[in-house]
């Protein structure tokens, strides 16, 4: 079964809180590129240490590999650690 991207956008991605989080993530990525901490096409992400994309304090940001940023440790019951 194929993904219904139109429905996914309507139900999730278009919500105001999700738009704010996405804009915040994009903003810190642009800032990291401008400051030289990241480069376009470097296959790295700006990681929010506390998991809150609206907290863009410098102490909360790190540039890490995509693989590291998009995975997280699991418990024995498959929940986030």
C-alpha positions as CSV (number, residue, x, y, z in Angstrom):
1,X,0.0,0.0,0.0
2,X,1.4,3.4,-1.0
3,X,1.6,6.3,1.3
4,X,-1.1,9.0,0.9
5,X,1.1,12.1,1.2
6,X,-1.8,14.5,0.7
7,X,-3.7,13.0,3.7
8,X,-0.5,12.9,5.7
9,X,0.1,16.6,5.1
10,X,-3.6,17.4,5.9
11,X,-3.6,15.5,9.1
12,X,-0.1,16.2,10.5
13,X,2.3,18.4,8.6
14,X,0.0,21.3,8.1
15,X,-0.8,21.8,11.8
16,X,0.5,25.1,13.2
17,X,2.6,23.5,15.9
18,X,4.3,21.2,13.4
19,X,5.0,24.1,11.1
20,X,6.7,26.0,14.0
21,X,8.8,23.0,14.8
22,X,9.8,22.5,11.2
23,X,10.7,26.2,10.8
24,X,12.8,26.1,14.0
25,X,14.7,23.1,12.7
26,X,15.3,24.7,9.4
27,X,16.4,28.0,11.1
28,X,19.2,26.3,13.1
29,X,20.4,24.3,10.1
30,X,20.7,27.6,8.1
31,X,22.6,29.1,11.1
32,X,25.0,26.1,11.3
33,X,25.7,26.4,7.6
34,X,26.3,30.2,7.9
35,X,28.7,29.7,10.9
36,X,30.6,27.0,9.1
37,X,29.6,24.2,11.6
38,X,27.8,22.4,8.7
39,X,28.0,22.3,5.0
40,X,25.4,21.8,2.3
41,X,25.2,18.2,1.3
42,X,27.4,17.0,4.2
43,X,24.8,14.3,5.3
44,X,24.8,15.6,8.8
45,X,21.9,16.9,11.0
46,X,21.7,19.5,13.7
47,X,20.7,17.6,16.8
48,X,18.6,19.0,19.6
49,X,20.0,17.4,22.7
50,X,16.8,17.7,24.7
51,X,14.6,16.6,21.8
52,X,12.7,20.0,21.8
53,X,13.1,21.6,18.3
54,X,11.9,24.9,19.7
55,X,14.8,25.1,22.1
56,X,17.6,26.6,20.0
57,X,20.1,27.6,22.7
58,X,23.7,26.8,21.6
59,X,24.1,24.4,24.5
60,X,21.2,22.3,23.1
61,X,22.6,22.0,19.6
62,X,25.2,19.6,18.1
63,X,26.0,18.7,14.5
64,X,25.9,14.9,14.2
65,X,25.6,12.3,11.4
66,X,22.1,11.6,10.1
67,X,22.3,8.0,11.3
68,X,23.1,9.1,14.8
69,X,20.4,11.8,14.9
70,X,17.6,9.8,13.4
71,X,18.0,6.8,15.7
72,X,17.9,6.5,19.5
73,X,18.5,3.8,22.1
74,X,15.6,1.5,22.9
75,X,14.6,-0.3,26.0
76,X,13.8,-4.0,26.2
77,X,10.2,-3.2,25.5
78,X,11.1,-1.2,22.4
79,X,10.4,2.2,24.0
80,X,12.8,5.2,23.8
81,X,15.5,4.9,26.5
